[in-house]
Amino acid sequence: MKDKKVRNGGMGFISVLTLIFIVLKLTNNISWSWIWVLSPIWISIILIVIIFAIILIAGRIKKGRW
């Protein structure tokens, strides 16, 4: 049996989008504040936290602890 090696390389969509925004900001093509330039990172983190919280709450409701 051959060992299959999965190679997951490259950048994800959020990383590419953030990099594009940073380049546009540094080349003065956009005049956004740095909060919005880095928004793909913090928005994705917030979404992950919300999804995790929903899963935890749903699990507690299903077990009858709430």
C-alpha positions, 0 to 999 in steps of 0.5 A: 500500500502506498502512503498518500501524502496530502500537501496543503499549501498556499494561502487561503481566501482571507489571507489573500484578501488581507494581503491585497488590502494591505498592499492597496493601503501601503500604495495609497490606493485606498484611504481606509483606516487600518481597522478596515484594512485588517477587517478580514482577519478580525471578522473571520475570528469573530465568526469562528467565536460565534459559531463555537458559542452556538455549538456549545449552547446547542450542546448544553440545550440538547443535554438539558443543562439549560 
